[in-house]
């Protein structure tokens, strides 16, 4: 459960909203995005079991839908988290098939990431709580992105967020609404979406970006420090066969390649693939920025 907040401060000065266009031309863009990618990988390594529940794009969206319903209920602004409310939102937003969403919710309960509350109300509905670990995970995720936004303009979003114990409950539903309604978040570009439906596919892309080397402007390829498929599959606990199939699909699109023997030489990324990754992350950051500014007066 979430703690109680002190009095809401209104009328304070907050950073001017950052736009995608401002971030994409920032002089430290590459180092800032690499810091975000590194944080994703390190978080996965610290708690791979929790990360596995949100390991694909679809599961990530389902997780945000789940949490939005929960936090709205905690703040007295919604019905609270139960399967009927969750399935209704999933169907309305066309996130997944009904049986997929139902299986996801059951898995969250089975993993201890969510728990049924004791008893039922008069309508026989069983309400669900998120575990402290789940709340901590989404809080970490939001703090990380606010910290990254602060790097672009020297702002104080992270500090403002952390001062109020209710910040997660205020920000996450607003953020989820914007993420679920964004076509770019739901249906990324082809080179990017190759990995988003693979378990830990986002982490594969993070790992590729981390392994990339500085490249001159105008270059068509970006060399990486990666020299084998096994290196990635072992680090991220992925099926080598499945990962190899996805990498081959990316190869056929011209998104990646090998300077020599496939899977046994240095891997390269196309600059288009790298730029698609940057644009996706900046698009997400712009959505988080807009959500933050919409609720900043409550923090």
C-alpha atoms as an extended CHARMM CRD file, in Angstrom:
* protein
*
       299  EXT
         1         1  UNK       CA              0.0000000000        0.0000000000        0.0000000000  PROA      1               0.0000000000
         2         2  UNK       CA              1.1400000000        3.5850000000       -0.5560000000  PROA      2               0.0000000000
         3         3  UNK       CA              2.0810000000        6.0070000000        2.2070000000  PROA      3               0.0000000000
         4         4  UNK       CA              0.3800000000        9.2650000000        3.0500000000  PROA      4               0.0000000000
         5         5  UNK       CA              1.4740000000       12.6130000000        1.6390000000  PROA      5               0.0000000000
         6         6  UNK       CA              2.0860000000       15.9550000000        3.2270000000  PROA      6               0.0000000000
         7         7  UNK       CA              0.2190000000       19.0660000000        2.0880000000  PROA      7               0.0000000000
         8         8  UNK       CA              0.2270000000       19.6570000000       -1.6620000000  PROA      8               0.0000000000
         9         9  UNK       CA              2.3180000000       22.6460000000       -2.6890000000  PROA      9               0.0000000000
        10        10  UNK       CA              0.7110000000       24.6950000000       -5.4850000000  PROA      10              0.0000000000
        11        11  UNK       CA              2.1960000000       27.5460000000       -7.4860000000  PROA      11              0.0000000000
        12        12  UNK       CA              5.8230000000       26.3920000000       -7.4940000000  PROA      12              0.0000000000
        13        13  UNK       CA              8.0610000000       26.7860000000      -10.5260000000  PROA      13              0.0000000000
        14        14  UNK       CA              8.6630000000       23.6640000000      -12.6120000000  PROA      14              0.0000000000
        15        15  UNK       CA             10.9980000000       23.1940000000      -15.5910000000  PROA      15              0.0000000000
        16        16  UNK       CA              9.6950000000       24.2710000000      -18.9610000000  PROA      16              0.0000000000
        17        17  UNK       CA              8.4800000000       21.1540000000      -20.8070000000  PROA      17              0.0000000000
        18        18  UNK       CA             11.1000000000       19.4430000000      -22.9590000000  PROA      18              0.0000000000
        19        19  UNK       CA             10.0960000000       18.4530000000      -26.4680000000  PROA      19              0.0000000000
        20        20  UNK       CA             11.2620000000       15.5800000000      -28.6610000000  PROA      20              0.0000000000
        21        21  UNK       CA             12.7580000000       18.1180000000      -31.0790000000  PROA      21              0.0000000000
        22        22  UNK       CA             14.8620000000       19.6660000000      -28.3180000000  PROA      22              0.0000000000
        23        23  UNK       CA             16.1510000000       16.3120000000      -27.0880000000  PROA      23              0.0000000000
        24        24  UNK       CA             17.0370000000       14.8880000000      -30.5070000000  PROA      24              0.0000000000
        25        25  UNK       CA             19.5490000000       17.7080000000      -31.1790000000  PROA      25              0.0000000000
        26        26  UNK       CA             21.1160000000       17.7240000000      -27.6910000000  PROA      26              0.0000000000
        27        27  UNK       CA             24.9200000000       17.6650000000      -27.7700000000  PROA      27              0.0000000000
        28        28  UNK       CA             25.1000000000       14.8100000000      -25.2180000000  PROA      28              0.0000000000
        29        29  UNK       CA             22.2970000000       12.7480000000      -26.7520000000  PROA      29              0.0000000000
        30        30  UNK       CA             24.3890000000        9.6090000000      -27.2750000000  PROA      30              0.0000000000
        31        31  UNK       CA             25.8020000000        9.4690000000      -23.7440000000  PROA      31              0.0000000000
        32        32  UNK       CA             22.3970000000       10.2040000000      -22.1670000000  PROA      32              0.0000000000
        33        33  UNK       CA             20.6170000000        7.4490000000      -24.1180000000  PROA      33              0.0000000000
        34        34  UNK       CA             23.4420000000        4.9980000000      -23.3750000000  PROA      34              0.0000000000
        35        35  UNK       CA             23.0340000000        5.7520000000      -19.6610000000  PROA      35              0.0000000000
        36        36  UNK       CA             19.3560000000        4.8210000000      -19.9600000000  PROA      36              0.0000000000
        37        37  UNK       CA             20.1920000000        1.5770000000      -21.7890000000  PROA      37              0.0000000000
        38        38  UNK       CA             22.8090000000        0.6730000000      -19.1740000000  PROA      38              0.0000000000
        39        39  UNK       CA             20.3110000000        1.2430000000      -16.3550000000  PROA      39              0.0000000000
        40        40  UNK       CA             17.8140000000       -1.1210000000      -18.0330000000  PROA      40              0.0000000000
        41        41  UNK       CA             20.4080000000       -3.8970000000      -18.2720000000  PROA      41              0.0000000000
        42        42  UNK       CA             21.6420000000       -3.4080000000      -14.7140000000  PROA      42              0.0000000000
        43        43  UNK       CA             18.0860000000       -3.4490000000      -13.3490000000  PROA      43              0.0000000000
        44        44  UNK       CA             17.3800000000       -6.6970000000      -15.1770000000  PROA      44              0.0000000000
        45        45  UNK       CA             20.5420000000       -8.2700000000      -13.7650000000  PROA      45              0.0000000000
        46        46  UNK       CA             19.5340000000       -7.2070000000      -10.2360000000  PROA      46              0.0000000000
        47        47  UNK       CA             16.0660000000       -8.8150000000      -10.4430000000  PROA      47              0.0000000000
        48        48  UNK       CA             15.5880000000      -10.9350000000      -13.5910000000  PROA      48              0.0000000000
        49        49  UNK       CA             12.4720000000      -12.6810000000      -12.2280000000  PROA      49              0.0000000000
        50        50  UNK       CA             10.5100000000       -9.4720000000      -11.8010000000  PROA      50              0.0000000000
        51        51  UNK       CA             11.7900000000       -8.1240000000      -15.1050000000  PROA      51              0.0000000000
        52        52  UNK       CA             10.6460000000      -11.2980000000      -16.8850000000  PROA      52              0.0000000000
        53        53  UNK       CA              6.9910000000      -10.5180000000      -16.1280000000  PROA      53              0.0000000000
        54        54  UNK       CA              7.2970000000       -7.3540000000      -18.2470000000  PROA      54              0.0000000000
        55        55  UNK       CA              9.6730000000       -8.8490000000      -20.8180000000  PROA      55              0.0000000000
        56        56  UNK       CA              7.8090000000       -8.0700000000      -24.0620000000  PROA      56              0.0000000000
        57        57  UNK       CA              6.1990000000       -4.9230000000      -25.4260000000  PROA      57              0.0000000000
        58        58  UNK       CA              2.7320000000       -6.4010000000      -24.9340000000  PROA      58              0.0000000000
        59        59  UNK       CA              3.4260000000       -7.4100000000      -21.3270000000  PROA      59              0.0000000000
        60        60  UNK       CA              4.9130000000       -3.9860000000      -20.6480000000  PROA      60              0.0000000000
        61        61  UNK       CA              1.6910000000       -2.3480000000      -21.8450000000  PROA      61              0.0000000000
        62        62  UNK       CA             -0.4110000000       -4.8200000000      -19.8310000000  PROA      62              0.0000000000
        63        63  UNK       CA              1.6530000000       -3.9880000000      -16.7460000000  PROA      63              0.0000000000
        64        64  UNK       CA              1.0380000000       -0.2580000000      -17.1820000000  PROA      64              0.0000000000
        65        65  UNK       CA             -2.7010000000       -0.9060000000      -17.6120000000  PROA      65              0.0000000000
        66        66  UNK       CA             -2.7500000000       -3.0180000000      -14.4430000000  PROA      66              0.0000000000
        67        67  UNK       CA             -0.9220000000       -0.4230000000      -12.3900000000  PROA      67              0.0000000000
        68        68  UNK       CA             -3.0180000000        2.4740000000      -13.6590000000  PROA      68              0.0000000000
        69        69  UNK       CA             -6.2170000000        0.8150000000      -12.4550000000  PROA      69              0.0000000000
        70        70  UNK       CA             -4.6030000000       -0.0240000000       -9.1150000000  PROA      70              0.0000000000
        71        71  UNK       CA             -3.2330000000        3.4570000000       -8.4120000000  PROA      71              0.0000000000
        72        72  UNK       CA             -6.4450000000        5.2020000000       -9.4420000000  PROA      72              0.0000000000
        73        73  UNK       CA             -8.2850000000        2.9900000000       -6.9790000000  PROA      73              0.0000000000
        74        74  UNK       CA             -5.7610000000        3.7580000000       -4.2280000000  PROA      74              0.0000000000
        75        75  UNK       CA             -6.3370000000        7.4730000000       -4.7690000000  PROA      75              0.0000000000
        76        76  UNK       CA            -10.1280000000        7.0880000000       -4.7420000000  PROA      76              0.0000000000
        77        77  UNK       CA            -10.3230000000        8.0520000000       -8.4180000000  PROA      77              0.0000000000
        78        78  UNK       CA            -11.2860000000        4.6770000000       -9.8820000000  PROA      78              0.0000000000
        79        79  UNK       CA            -12.8660000000        1.3150000000       -9.2040000000  PROA      79              0.0000000000
        80        80  UNK       CA             -9.7210000000       -0.4220000000       -7.9490000000  PROA      80              0.0000000000
        81        81  UNK       CA             -7.8810000000       -3.3400000000       -9.4980000000  PROA      81              0.0000000000
        82        82  UNK       CA             -9.9020000000       -6.4520000000      -10.2560000000  PROA      82              0.0000000000
        83        83  UNK       CA            -10.0550000000       -8.7300000000      -13.2720000000  PROA      83              0.0000000000
        84        84  UNK       CA            -13.2400000000       -7.2400000000      -14.7580000000  PROA      84              0.0000000000
        85        85  UNK       CA            -11.8590000000       -3.6900000000      -14.7350000000  PROA      85              0.0000000000
        86        86  UNK       CA             -8.5240000000       -4.8770000000      -16.1210000000  PROA      86              0.0000000000
        87        87  UNK       CA            -10.0320000000       -6.9190000000      -18.9540000000  PROA      87              0.0000000000
        88        88  UNK       CA            -12.3720000000       -4.0470000000      -19.8580000000  PROA      88              0.0000000000
        89        89  UNK       CA             -9.4180000000       -1.6490000000      -20.1960000000  PROA      89              0.0000000000
        90        90  UNK       CA             -7.3910000000       -4.1630000000      -22.2060000000  PROA      90              0.0000000000
        91        91  UNK       CA            -10.2780000000       -4.6600000000      -24.6310000000  PROA      91              0.0000000000
        92        92  UNK       CA            -10.9610000000       -0.9270000000      -24.9060000000  PROA      92              0.0000000000
        93        93  UNK       CA             -7.3060000000       -0.1630000000      -25.7030000000  PROA      93              0.0000000000
        94        94  UNK       CA             -6.8740000000       -3.3060000000      -27.8680000000  PROA      94              0.0000000000
        95        95  UNK       CA             -3.6770000000       -4.2570000000      -26.0180000000  PROA      95              0.0000000000
        96        96  UNK       CA             -4.1010000000       -8.0180000000      -26.2860000000  PROA      96              0.0000000000
        97        97  UNK       CA             -6.5730000000      -10.8530000000      -26.5850000000  PROA      97              0.0000000000
        98        98  UNK       CA             -8.7600000000      -11.3780000000      -23.5320000000  PROA      98              0.0000000000
        99        99  UNK       CA             -7.2340000000      -14.7720000000      -22.6880000000  PROA      99              0.0000000000
       100       100  UNK       CA             -3.7150000000      -13.2900000000      -22.9180000000  PROA      100             0.0000000000
       101       101  UNK       CA             -4.6340000000      -10.5220000000      -20.4790000000  PROA      101             0.0000000000
       102       102  UNK       CA             -6.2860000000      -12.9750000000      -18.1030000000  PROA      102             0.0000000000
       103       103  UNK       CA             -3.1880000000      -15.2120000000      -18.1530000000  PROA      103             0.0000000000
       104       104  UNK       CA             -0.9760000000      -12.1760000000      -17.4850000000  PROA      104             0.0000000000
       105       105  UNK       CA             -2.9850000000      -11.1990000000      -14.4070000000  PROA      105             0.0000000000
       106       106  UNK       CA             -2.8840000000      -14.7770000000      -13.1090000000  PROA      106             0.0000000000
       107       107  UNK       CA              0.8700000000      -14.8580000000      -13.6030000000  PROA      107             0.0000000000
       108       108  UNK       CA              1.3010000000      -11.6470000000      -11.6190000000  PROA      108             0.0000000000
       109       109  UNK       CA             -0.5940000000      -13.2690000000       -8.7330000000  PROA      109             0.0000000000
       110       110  UNK       CA              1.3020000000      -16.5660000000       -9.0550000000  PROA      110             0.0000000000
       111       111  UNK       CA              4.6390000000      -14.7060000000       -9.0020000000  PROA      111             0.0000000000
       112       112  UNK       CA              3.5930000000      -12.7620000000       -5.8970000000  PROA      112             0.0000000000
       113       113  UNK       CA              3.7640000000       -9.4610000000       -7.7850000000  PROA      113             0.0000000000
       114       114  UNK       CA              0.0700000000       -8.9770000000       -6.9960000000  PROA      114             0.0000000000
       115       115  UNK       CA             -2.1550000000      -10.5090000000       -4.3060000000  PROA      115             0.0000000000
       116       116  UNK       CA             -5.8940000000      -10.9070000000       -3.9180000000  PROA      116             0.0000000000
       117       117  UNK       CA             -7.3340000000       -8.9870000000       -0.9920000000  PROA      117             0.0000000000
       118       118  UNK       CA             -9.1660000000      -11.0330000000        1.5880000000  PROA      118             0.0000000000
       119       119  UNK       CA            -12.9430000000      -11.1780000000        1.1910000000  PROA      119             0.0000000000
       120       120  UNK       CA            -15.2240000000       -9.8700000000       -1.5540000000  PROA      120             0.0000000000
       121       121  UNK       CA            -17.6190000000       -6.9700000000       -1.8930000000  PROA      121             0.0000000000
       122       122  UNK       CA            -21.3820000000       -7.3630000000       -2.4400000000  PROA      122             0.0000000000
       123       123  UNK       CA            -20.8570000000       -7.9020000000       -6.1780000000  PROA      123             0.0000000000
       124       124  UNK       CA            -18.5390000000      -10.8850000000       -5.4790000000  PROA      124             0.0000000000
       125       125  UNK       CA            -15.5540000000       -9.0120000000       -6.9310000000  PROA      125             0.0000000000
       126       126  UNK       CA            -12.1010000000       -9.9260000000       -5.6180000000  PROA      126             0.0000000000
       127       127  UNK       CA             -9.8460000000       -6.8860000000       -5.5230000000  PROA      127             0.0000000000
       128       128  UNK       CA             -6.1000000000       -7.0950000000       -6.0760000000  PROA      128             0.0000000000
       129       129  UNK       CA             -3.1670000000       -5.3030000000       -4.4480000000  PROA      129             0.0000000000
       130       130  UNK       CA              0.2420000000       -4.7790000000       -6.0180000000  PROA      130             0.0000000000
       131       131  UNK       CA              3.1900000000       -6.0530000000       -4.0080000000  PROA      131             0.0000000000
       132       132  UNK       CA              5.7150000000       -3.6530000000       -2.5230000000  PROA      132             0.0000000000
       133       133  UNK       CA              8.2370000000       -5.0280000000       -5.0390000000  PROA      133             0.0000000000
       134       134  UNK       CA              5.9710000000       -4.1320000000       -7.9690000000  PROA      134             0.0000000000
       135       135  UNK       CA              5.3820000000       -0.5950000000       -6.6540000000  PROA      135             0.0000000000
       136       136  UNK       CA              9.1310000000       -0.2250000000       -6.0720000000  PROA      136             0.0000000000
       137       137  UNK       CA              9.8610000000       -1.4340000000       -9.6260000000  PROA      137             0.0000000000
       138       138  UNK       CA              7.5510000000        1.0650000000      -11.3450000000  PROA      138             0.0000000000
       139       139  UNK       CA              8.7650000000        3.8220000000       -9.0160000000  PROA      139             0.0000000000
       140       140  UNK       CA             12.3640000000        3.0320000000       -9.9550000000  PROA      140             0.0000000000
       141       141  UNK       CA             11.4030000000        3.0740000000      -13.6470000000  PROA      141             0.0000000000
       142       142  UNK       CA              9.7960000000        6.5100000000      -13.3730000000  PROA      142             0.0000000000
       143       143  UNK       CA             12.5890000000        7.9890000000      -11.2490000000  PROA      143             0.0000000000
       144       144  UNK       CA             15.1440000000        6.7260000000      -13.7790000000  PROA      144             0.0000000000
       145       145  UNK       CA             13.3670000000        8.4070000000      -16.6980000000  PROA      145             0.0000000000
       146       146  UNK       CA             12.9060000000       11.6560000000      -14.7740000000  PROA      146             0.0000000000
       147       147  UNK       CA             16.6230000000       11.6030000000      -13.9380000000  PROA      147             0.0000000000
       148       148  UNK       CA             17.3980000000       11.1580000000      -17.6360000000  PROA      148             0.0000000000
       149       149  UNK       CA             15.1050000000       14.0800000000      -18.5160000000  PROA      149             0.0000000000
       150       150  UNK       CA             16.9640000000       16.2110000000      -15.9630000000  PROA      150             0.0000000000
       151       151  UNK       CA             20.2070000000       15.5240000000      -17.8420000000  PROA      151             0.0000000000
       152       152  UNK       CA             18.8250000000       17.2950000000      -20.8990000000  PROA      152             0.0000000000
       153       153  UNK       CA             18.1040000000       20.6130000000      -19.1760000000  PROA      153             0.0000000000
       154       154  UNK       CA             19.4630000000       20.4760000000      -15.6080000000  PROA      154             0.0000000000
       155       155  UNK       CA             15.9200000000       20.2580000000      -14.2360000000  PROA      155             0.0000000000
       156       156  UNK       CA             14.7610000000       18.9780000000      -10.8420000000  PROA      156             0.0000000000
       157       157  UNK       CA             12.0470000000       16.4930000000      -11.8400000000  PROA      157             0.0000000000
       158       158  UNK       CA             13.6100000000       13.6180000000       -9.9110000000  PROA      158             0.0000000000
       159       159  UNK       CA             13.8640000000       15.6900000000       -6.7180000000  PROA      159             0.0000000000
       160       160  UNK       CA             10.2750000000       16.9180000000       -7.0350000000  PROA      160             0.0000000000
       161       161  UNK       CA              9.0140000000       13.3950000000       -7.6270000000  PROA      161             0.0000000000
       162       162  UNK       CA             10.9010000000       11.8410000000       -4.7060000000  PROA      162             0.0000000000
       163       163  UNK       CA              9.7460000000       14.3450000000       -2.1100000000  PROA      163             0.0000000000
       164       164  UNK       CA              6.1410000000       13.0790000000       -2.1330000000  PROA      164             0.0000000000
       165       165  UNK       CA              5.3500000000        9.4340000000       -1.2450000000  PROA      165             0.0000000000
       166       166  UNK       CA              2.2310000000        9.6320000000       -3.4310000000  PROA      166             0.0000000000
       167       167  UNK       CA              4.1150000000       10.6680000000       -6.5700000000  PROA      167             0.0000000000
       168       168  UNK       CA              3.9480000000        7.1910000000       -8.1080000000  PROA      168             0.0000000000
       169       169  UNK       CA              0.1650000000        7.0470000000       -7.6460000000  PROA      169             0.0000000000
       170       170  UNK       CA             -0.2420000000       10.5140000000       -9.1710000000  PROA      170             0.0000000000
       171       171  UNK       CA              2.0670000000       10.0670000000      -12.1650000000  PROA      171             0.0000000000
       172       172  UNK       CA              1.6580000000        6.4420000000      -13.2640000000  PROA      172             0.0000000000
       173       173  UNK       CA             -2.0380000000        6.5480000000      -14.3240000000  PROA      173             0.0000000000
       174       174  UNK       CA             -1.4830000000        9.7640000000      -16.3010000000  PROA      174             0.0000000000
       175       175  UNK       CA              1.5780000000        8.2320000000      -17.9130000000  PROA      175             0.0000000000
       176       176  UNK       CA             -0.1640000000        4.9350000000      -18.6880000000  PROA      176             0.0000000000
       177       177  UNK       CA             -3.0340000000        6.7320000000      -20.3930000000  PROA      177             0.0000000000
       178       178  UNK       CA             -0.6010000000        8.5520000000      -22.6810000000  PROA      178             0.0000000000
       179       179  UNK       CA              1.4800000000        5.4420000000      -23.4040000000  PROA      179             0.0000000000
       180       180  UNK       CA             -1.5450000000        3.3080000000      -24.2600000000  PROA      180             0.0000000000
       181       181  UNK       CA             -2.9010000000        5.9450000000      -26.6280000000  PROA      181             0.0000000000
       182       182  UNK       CA              0.4150000000        6.4710000000      -28.4420000000  PROA      182             0.0000000000
       183       183  UNK       CA              0.7110000000        4.6620000000      -31.7740000000  PROA      183             0.0000000000
       184       184  UNK       CA              4.5100000000        4.9990000000      -31.7080000000  PROA      184             0.0000000000
       185       185  UNK       CA              4.6910000000        3.2410000000      -28.3370000000  PROA      185             0.0000000000
       186       186  UNK       CA              2.2290000000        0.5130000000      -29.2810000000  PROA      186             0.0000000000
       187       187  UNK       CA              3.4610000000       -0.0970000000      -32.8400000000  PROA      187             0.0000000000
       188       188  UNK       CA              7.1440000000        0.8950000000      -33.1640000000  PROA      188             0.0000000000
       189       189  UNK       CA              8.9970000000        1.0000000000      -36.4870000000  PROA      189             0.0000000000
       190       190  UNK       CA              9.7510000000       -2.3060000000      -38.2100000000  PROA      190             0.0000000000
       191       191  UNK       CA             13.4410000000       -2.5440000000      -37.3040000000  PROA      191             0.0000000000
       192       192  UNK       CA             12.6100000000       -1.8180000000      -33.6580000000  PROA      192             0.0000000000
       193       193  UNK       CA              9.4900000000       -3.9720000000      -33.4170000000  PROA      193             0.0000000000
       194       194  UNK       CA             11.4210000000       -7.0840000000      -34.5160000000  PROA      194             0.0000000000
       195       195  UNK       CA             12.6050000000       -7.4040000000      -30.9210000000  PROA      195             0.0000000000
       196       196  UNK       CA              9.7120000000       -5.9730000000      -28.9210000000  PROA      196             0.0000000000
       197       197  UNK       CA              7.6900000000       -9.2160000000      -29.0060000000  PROA      197             0.0000000000
       198       198  UNK       CA             10.6980000000      -11.3700000000      -28.0590000000  PROA      198             0.0000000000
       199       199  UNK       CA             11.1720000000      -12.1560000000      -24.3610000000  PROA      199             0.0000000000
       200       200  UNK       CA             13.6840000000       -9.5750000000      -23.1210000000  PROA      200             0.0000000000
       201       201  UNK       CA             13.7870000000       -8.1960000000      -26.6640000000  PROA      201             0.0000000000
       202       202  UNK       CA             14.0500000000       -4.6500000000      -25.3650000000  PROA      202             0.0000000000
       203       203  UNK       CA             17.1100000000       -5.7030000000      -23.4000000000  PROA      203             0.0000000000
       204       204  UNK       CA             18.6380000000       -7.1730000000      -26.5540000000  PROA      204             0.0000000000
       205       205  UNK       CA             18.3910000000       -3.7360000000      -28.1640000000  PROA      205             0.0000000000
       206       206  UNK       CA             19.7610000000       -2.0830000000      -25.0110000000  PROA      206             0.0000000000
       207       207  UNK       CA             22.6940000000       -4.4960000000      -25.1310000000  PROA      207             0.0000000000
       208       208  UNK       CA             23.3330000000       -3.7870000000      -28.8240000000  PROA      208             0.0000000000
       209       209  UNK       CA             23.3180000000       -0.0390000000      -28.1620000000  PROA      209             0.0000000000
       210       210  UNK       CA             25.6790000000       -0.4270000000      -25.2040000000  PROA      210             0.0000000000
       211       211  UNK       CA             28.0420000000       -2.4460000000      -27.3540000000  PROA      211             0.0000000000
       212       212  UNK       CA             28.0770000000        0.1250000000      -30.1810000000  PROA      212             0.0000000000
       213       213  UNK       CA             31.1470000000        2.2490000000      -30.8380000000  PROA      213             0.0000000000
       214       214  UNK       CA             31.3520000000        6.0110000000      -31.5180000000  PROA      214             0.0000000000
       215       215  UNK       CA             30.6720000000        6.6380000000      -35.2130000000  PROA      215             0.0000000000
       216       216  UNK       CA             31.3850000000        9.5350000000      -37.5500000000  PROA      216             0.0000000000
       217       217  UNK       CA             28.3640000000       11.4830000000      -38.7280000000  PROA      217             0.0000000000
       218       218  UNK       CA             27.1390000000       10.1740000000      -42.0540000000  PROA      218             0.0000000000
       219       219  UNK       CA             28.4230000000        6.6300000000      -41.5310000000  PROA      219             0.0000000000
       220       220  UNK       CA             26.0290000000        3.8960000000      -42.6270000000  PROA      220             0.0000000000
       221       221  UNK       CA             27.1690000000        1.3450000000      -40.0510000000  PROA      221             0.0000000000
       222       222  UNK       CA             28.0020000000        1.3680000000      -36.3600000000  PROA      222             0.0000000000
       223       223  UNK       CA             30.4800000000       -1.2720000000      -35.1940000000  PROA      223             0.0000000000
       224       224  UNK       CA             29.8680000000       -2.9880000000      -31.8510000000  PROA      224             0.0000000000
       225       225  UNK       CA             32.0170000000       -4.9170000000      -29.3920000000  PROA      225             0.0000000000
       226       226  UNK       CA             29.7370000000       -7.9740000000      -29.7890000000  PROA      226             0.0000000000
       227       227  UNK       CA             31.2260000000      -10.9680000000      -31.5650000000  PROA      227             0.0000000000
       228       228  UNK       CA             28.8130000000      -13.8460000000      -30.8810000000  PROA      228             0.0000000000
       229       229  UNK       CA             25.1350000000      -14.6380000000      -30.4850000000  PROA      229             0.0000000000
       230       230  UNK       CA             26.0020000000      -16.8330000000      -27.4860000000  PROA      230             0.0000000000
       231       231  UNK       CA             27.3660000000      -13.7820000000      -25.6720000000  PROA      231             0.0000000000
       232       232  UNK       CA             23.9710000000      -12.0610000000      -25.8200000000  PROA      232             0.0000000000
       233       233  UNK       CA             21.8430000000      -15.1550000000      -25.1680000000  PROA      233             0.0000000000
       234       234  UNK       CA             23.8480000000      -16.1620000000      -22.1030000000  PROA      234             0.0000000000
       235       235  UNK       CA             23.9200000000      -12.6810000000      -20.6160000000  PROA      235             0.0000000000
       236       236  UNK       CA             20.1710000000      -12.1520000000      -21.0570000000  PROA      236             0.0000000000
       237       237  UNK       CA             19.0910000000      -15.7900000000      -20.5290000000  PROA      237             0.0000000000
       238       238  UNK       CA             17.5120000000      -16.1140000000      -23.9740000000  PROA      238             0.0000000000
       239       239  UNK       CA             17.1100000000      -19.0970000000      -26.2490000000  PROA      239             0.0000000000
       240       240  UNK       CA             20.0620000000      -18.9580000000      -28.6180000000  PROA      240             0.0000000000
       241       241  UNK       CA             17.9410000000      -20.4400000000      -31.4100000000  PROA      241             0.0000000000
       242       242  UNK       CA             15.1100000000      -17.9250000000      -30.9540000000  PROA      242             0.0000000000
       243       243  UNK       CA             17.5160000000      -15.0000000000      -30.6340000000  PROA      243             0.0000000000
       244       244  UNK       CA             19.4270000000      -16.1430000000      -33.6980000000  PROA      244             0.0000000000
       245       245  UNK       CA             16.1890000000      -16.2340000000      -35.6980000000  PROA      245             0.0000000000
       246       246  UNK       CA             15.3360000000      -12.6560000000      -34.6790000000  PROA      246             0.0000000000
       247       247  UNK       CA             18.8410000000      -11.4440000000      -35.4930000000  PROA      247             0.0000000000
       248       248  UNK       CA             18.5630000000      -13.0710000000      -38.9170000000  PROA      248             0.0000000000
       249       249  UNK       CA             15.2480000000      -11.2340000000      -39.4770000000  PROA      249             0.0000000000
       250       250  UNK       CA             16.9880000000       -7.9810000000      -38.5100000000  PROA      250             0.0000000000
       251       251  UNK       CA             19.8000000000       -8.8810000000      -40.9110000000  PROA      251             0.0000000000
       252       252  UNK       CA             17.3550000000       -9.3170000000      -43.7730000000  PROA      252             0.0000000000
       253       253  UNK       CA             16.0150000000       -5.8220000000      -43.0650000000  PROA      253             0.0000000000
       254       254  UNK       CA             19.5560000000       -4.4420000000      -43.1610000000  PROA      254             0.0000000000
       255       255  UNK       CA             19.3190000000       -3.3700000000      -39.5080000000  PROA      255             0.0000000000
       256       256  UNK       CA             22.3370000000       -5.4160000000      -38.3710000000  PROA      256             0.0000000000
       257       257  UNK       CA             25.0730000000       -7.5420000000      -39.9160000000  PROA      257             0.0000000000
       258       258  UNK       CA             28.4680000000       -9.1530000000      -39.3720000000  PROA      258             0.0000000000
       259       259  UNK       CA             31.7630000000       -7.9810000000      -40.8110000000  PROA      259             0.0000000000
       260       260  UNK       CA             32.7940000000      -11.6070000000      -41.3370000000  PROA      260             0.0000000000
       261       261  UNK       CA             31.3120000000      -15.0050000000      -40.5350000000  PROA      261             0.0000000000
       262       262  UNK       CA             27.7700000000      -14.7400000000      -39.1980000000  PROA      262             0.0000000000
       263       263  UNK       CA             27.6530000000      -15.0580000000      -35.4220000000  PROA      263             0.0000000000
       264       264  UNK       CA             31.4400000000      -15.4430000000      -35.2030000000  PROA      264             0.0000000000
       265       265  UNK       CA             32.7050000000      -11.9810000000      -36.0740000000  PROA      265             0.0000000000
       266       266  UNK       CA             32.0700000000       -8.3590000000      -35.0980000000  PROA      266             0.0000000000
       267       267  UNK       CA             28.4190000000       -7.3180000000      -35.2330000000  PROA      267             0.0000000000
       268       268  UNK       CA             27.4340000000       -3.9910000000      -36.7750000000  PROA      268             0.0000000000
       269       269  UNK       CA             24.2300000000       -1.9500000000      -36.5340000000  PROA      269             0.0000000000
       270       270  UNK       CA             22.8360000000        0.2480000000      -39.2430000000  PROA      270             0.0000000000
       271       271  UNK       CA             22.7140000000        3.9010000000      -38.2760000000  PROA      271             0.0000000000
       272       272  UNK       CA             18.9990000000        3.7530000000      -39.1080000000  PROA      272             0.0000000000
       273       273  UNK       CA             18.4670000000        1.0160000000      -36.4980000000  PROA      273             0.0000000000
       274       274  UNK       CA             20.4350000000        2.9830000000      -33.9010000000  PROA      274             0.0000000000
       275       275  UNK       CA             18.5060000000        6.1490000000      -34.7330000000  PROA      275             0.0000000000
       276       276  UNK       CA             15.1840000000        4.2740000000      -34.4660000000  PROA      276             0.0000000000
       277       277  UNK       CA             16.2200000000        3.1830000000      -30.9640000000  PROA      277             0.0000000000
       278       278  UNK       CA             17.0950000000        6.7660000000      -30.0090000000  PROA      278             0.0000000000
       279       279  UNK       CA             13.8250000000        8.0940000000      -31.4430000000  PROA      279             0.0000000000
       280       280  UNK       CA             11.7700000000        5.4820000000      -29.5970000000  PROA      280             0.0000000000
       281       281  UNK       CA             13.4330000000        6.2750000000      -26.2750000000  PROA      281             0.0000000000
       282       282  UNK       CA             13.0520000000       10.0190000000      -26.8280000000  PROA      282             0.0000000000
       283       283  UNK       CA              9.4120000000        9.5540000000      -27.8220000000  PROA      283             0.0000000000
       284       284  UNK       CA              8.8350000000        7.7150000000      -24.5610000000  PROA      284             0.0000000000
       285       285  UNK       CA             10.7000000000       10.4140000000      -22.6170000000  PROA      285             0.0000000000
       286       286  UNK       CA              8.5460000000       13.0960000000      -24.2610000000  PROA      286             0.0000000000
       287       287  UNK       CA              5.4120000000       11.2400000000      -23.1320000000  PROA      287             0.0000000000
       288       288  UNK       CA              6.7770000000       10.9560000000      -19.5880000000  PROA      288             0.0000000000
       289       289  UNK       CA              7.6380000000       14.6690000000      -19.6740000000  PROA      289             0.0000000000
       290       290  UNK       CA              4.0950000000       15.5710000000      -20.7210000000  PROA      290             0.0000000000
       291       291  UNK       CA              2.6020000000       13.3180000000      -18.0250000000  PROA      291             0.0000000000
       292       292  UNK       CA              4.9220000000       14.7600000000      -15.3800000000  PROA      292             0.0000000000
       293       293  UNK       CA              3.9840000000       18.3110000000      -16.2490000000  PROA      293             0.0000000000
       294       294  UNK       CA              0.2870000000       17.4120000000      -16.1360000000  PROA      294             0.0000000000
       295       295  UNK       CA              0.5640000000       16.2580000000      -12.4930000000  PROA      295             0.0000000000
       296       296  UNK       CA              3.5110000000       18.3530000000      -11.2750000000  PROA      296             0.0000000000
       297       297  UNK       CA              1.2420000000       20.6840000000       -9.3060000000  PROA      297             0.0000000000
       298       298  UNK       CA              0.2710000000       17.7120000000       -7.1100000000  PROA      298             0.0000000000
       299       299  UNK       CA              3.8410000000       16.7280000000       -6.2210000000  PROA      299             0.0000000000
